[in-house]
Amino acid sequence: MKKIKYFLRKAGAFVDKLMSVIFTACGFIAIAFVLVISIYLIVSGIPAISEIGLFDFLFGTEWDPANKTNPLYGILPIILTSILGTLGAIVIGVPIGLMCSVFLSKKSKGIVSGIMGSAVDLLAGIPSVVYGLVGMIYVVPFVRETFDVPGNHGANLLSAIIVLSVMILPSVISMSTTSIKAVPKEYEEASLALGANPTETIFKVTIPAAKSGILAAIVLGTGRAIGEAMAVMMVAGNVANMPNLFDSVMFLTTTVASGMGYSSGLYRQALFSVALVLFIFIMIINFLLNLFKRKGKNK
């Protein structure tokens, strides 16, 4: 009996060490993937930037690389479009998602909560191309008719913002709901005992206490918005104009997706440079949001 217990104890210790090694290896693999992607984008993107010129590439206002006589590689309109499109989606989608998460976690009960939770999960599983198709059929004509946009310019920045704001909802709602539910009930009970009503308690106690998780949800939503290509390509018009709500525009993601299939030479290298700019852009956003989150924790 003692030998069996000794063997089981040794086996348990071995399994613990093995799992520790596996977890550590998985962590290093994730870091290695990030490093490999970073190095690959830098190596692939730097040559085009060197040939075109950093200033001309980042601050040029015309993108026409397919022009055989005078190719142009200025991506400033594309960068500004991506920034404004992402900000617009966050401004619309985050408040709606946050209010929905408050309803799911604090107000809804029984069958209503189950149906809405299932609807959010279903929304997260819808492919991007379906969002784009629905946007083409309903959102683009709606924008064109509502705002009396001339021509076929219903495929514009506003349509892309509307579609993106819907696409980030599942990420914002799911993580925010989980964070709000994780707030200890004692916080809310103490607030109610001090005379605050339920609404004041939610907005002045519960949401601030869940701020870390809500910020993480915003980071995920931002990543979904800035990294989306297919749906945006179908509703934005895919023309490299300076950003205007009612003009056709092109995002960083759609620039790479639309040109990579047939490009060659400097054009192909420039697309890798665009991908590098997009990658740096995402890293900066994550860094700033995480910095803000750390400052909130320190306070």
Solvent accessible surface area in square Angstrom, and as a share of the most:
residue,aa,sasa,rsa
1,M,165,0.73
2,K,174,0.74
3,K,174,0.74
4,I,101,0.51
5,K,112,0.47
6,Y,116,0.44
7,F,135,0.56
8,L,110,0.55
9,R,154,0.56
10,K,114,0.48
11,A,38,0.30
12,G,33,0.32
13,A,46,0.35
14,F,133,0.55
15,V,76,0.44
16,D,99,0.51
17,K,145,0.61
18,L,81,0.40
19,M,73,0.33
20,S,62,0.40
21,V,96,0.55
22,I,73,0.37
23,F,132,0.55
24,T,72,0.42
25,A,45,0.35
26,C,72,0.43
27,G,36,0.35
28,F,134,0.56
29,I,90,0.46
30,A,57,0.44
31,I,99,0.50
32,A,46,0.35
33,F,127,0.53
34,V,74,0.42
35,L,100,0.50
36,V,94,0.54
37,I,89,0.45
38,S,21,0.14
39,I,104,0.53
40,Y,122,0.46
41,L,22,0.11
42,I,85,0.43
43,V,100,0.58
44,S,22,0.14
45,G,0,0.00
46,I,80,0.41
47,P,61,0.38
48,A,0,0.00
49,I,22,0.11
50,S,84,0.54
51,E,121,0.54
52,I,31,0.16
53,G,25,0.24
54,L,106,0.53
55,F,144,0.60
56,D,83,0.43
57,F,0,0.00
58,L,43,0.21
59,F,108,0.45
60,G,19,0.18
61,T,76,0.44
62,E,105,0.47
63,W,27,0.10
64,D,57,0.29
65,P,16,0.10
66,A,65,0.51
67,N,54,0.28
68,K,195,0.83
69,T,129,0.75
70,N,89,0.45
71,P,55,0.34
72,L,53,0.26
73,Y,24,0.09
74,G,4,0.03
75,I,0,0.00
76,L,38,0.19
77,P,1,0.01
78,I,1,0.00
79,I,28,0.14
80,L,57,0.28
81,T,0,0.00
82,S,2,0.01
83,I,54,0.28
84,L,81,0.41
85,G,0,0.00
86,T,6,0.03
87,L,96,0.48
88,G,15,0.15
89,A,0,0.00
90,I,35,0.18
91,V,105,0.60
92,I,68,0.35
93,G,0,0.00
94,V,20,0.11
95,P,68,0.43
96,I,94,0.48
97,G,0,0.00
98,L,28,0.14
99,M,85,0.38
100,C,25,0.15
101,S,0,0.00
102,V,11,0.06
103,F,76,0.32
104,L,17,0.08
105,S,22,0.14
106,K,62,0.26
107,K,102,0.43
108,S,14,0.09
109,K,165,0.70
110,G,63,0.61
111,I,133,0.67
112,V,72,0.41
113,S,32,0.21
114,G,43,0.42
115,I,108,0.55
116,M,59,0.27
117,G,25,0.24
118,S,69,0.45
119,A,56,0.43
120,V,12,0.07
121,D,97,0.50
122,L,126,0.63
123,L,44,0.22
124,A,56,0.43
125,G,60,0.57
126,I,48,0.24
127,P,80,0.50
128,S,31,0.20
129,V,73,0.42
130,V,59,0.34
131,Y,19,0.07
132,G,0,0.00
133,L,91,0.45
134,V,71,0.41
135,G,1,0.01
136,M,91,0.40
137,I,94,0.48
138,Y,147,0.56
139,V,27,0.16
140,V,13,0.08
141,P,34,0.21
142,F,118,0.49
143,V,0,0.00
144,R,66,0.24
145,E,132,0.59
146,T,77,0.45
147,F,98,0.41
148,D,124,0.64
149,V,11,0.06
150,P,103,0.65
151,G,66,0.63
152,N,112,0.58
153,H,80,0.36
154,G,0,0.00
155,A,17,0.13
156,N,0,0.00
157,L,4,0.02
158,L,25,0.13
159,S,0,0.00
160,A,0,0.00
161,I,11,0.06
162,I,49,0.25
163,V,6,0.04
164,L,1,0.00
165,S,5,0.04
166,V,56,0.32
167,M,0,0.00
168,I,0,0.00
169,L,25,0.12
170,P,4,0.03
171,S,30,0.19
172,V,1,0.01
173,I,8,0.04
174,S,52,0.33
175,M,68,0.30
176,S,0,0.00
177,T,17,0.10
178,T,92,0.54
179,S,18,0.12
180,I,0,0.00
181,K,126,0.53
182,A,77,0.59
183,V,10,0.06
184,P,60,0.38
185,K,148,0.63
186,E,116,0.52
187,Y,111,0.42
188,E,26,0.12
189,E,105,0.47
190,A,54,0.42
191,S,13,0.08
192,L,83,0.41
193,A,90,0.70
194,L,159,0.79
195,G,66,0.63
196,A,28,0.22
197,N,74,0.38
198,P,79,0.50
199,T,75,0.44
200,E,69,0.31
201,T,4,0.03
202,I,14,0.07
203,F,96,0.40
204,K,147,0.62
205,V,40,0.23
206,T,0,0.00
207,I,26,0.13
208,P,68,0.43
209,A,48,0.37
210,A,6,0.04
211,K,84,0.35
212,S,43,0.28
213,G,17,0.17
214,I,13,0.07
215,L,16,0.08
216,A,27,0.21
217,A,0,0.00
218,I,30,0.15
219,V,30,0.18
220,L,91,0.45
221,G,1,0.01
222,T,5,0.03
223,G,33,0.31
224,R,68,0.25
225,A,2,0.01
226,I,8,0.04
227,G,39,0.37
228,E,14,0.06
229,A,26,0.20
230,M,90,0.40
231,A,0,0.00
232,V,1,0.00
233,M,48,0.21
234,M,47,0.21
235,V,0,0.00
236,A,1,0.01
237,G,28,0.27
238,N,43,0.22
239,V,72,0.41
240,A,22,0.17
241,N,56,0.29
242,M,88,0.39
243,P,30,0.19
244,N,75,0.39
245,L,81,0.40
246,F,69,0.29
247,D,50,0.26
248,S,13,0.08
249,V,0,0.00
250,M,20,0.09
251,F,8,0.03
252,L,1,0.01
253,T,12,0.07
254,T,1,0.01
255,T,3,0.02
256,V,30,0.17
257,A,53,0.41
258,S,37,0.24
259,G,1,0.01
260,M,48,0.21
261,G,79,0.76
262,Y,151,0.57
263,S,11,0.07
264,S,81,0.52
265,G,54,0.51
266,L,49,0.24
267,Y,27,0.10
268,R,96,0.35
269,Q,71,0.31
270,A,0,0.00
271,L,0,0.00
272,F,39,0.16
273,S,0,0.00
274,V,0,0.00
275,A,21,0.16
276,L,9,0.05
277,V,22,0.13
278,L,25,0.12
279,F,46,0.19
280,I,85,0.43
281,F,36,0.15
282,I,47,0.24
283,M,93,0.41
284,I,88,0.45
285,I,30,0.15
286,N,47,0.24
287,F,121,0.51
288,L,98,0.49
289,L,39,0.19
290,N,52,0.27
291,L,66,0.33
292,F,115,0.48
293,K,46,0.19
294,R,139,0.51
295,K,110,0.46
296,G,19,0.18
297,K,138,0.58
298,N,130,0.67
299,K,206,0.87
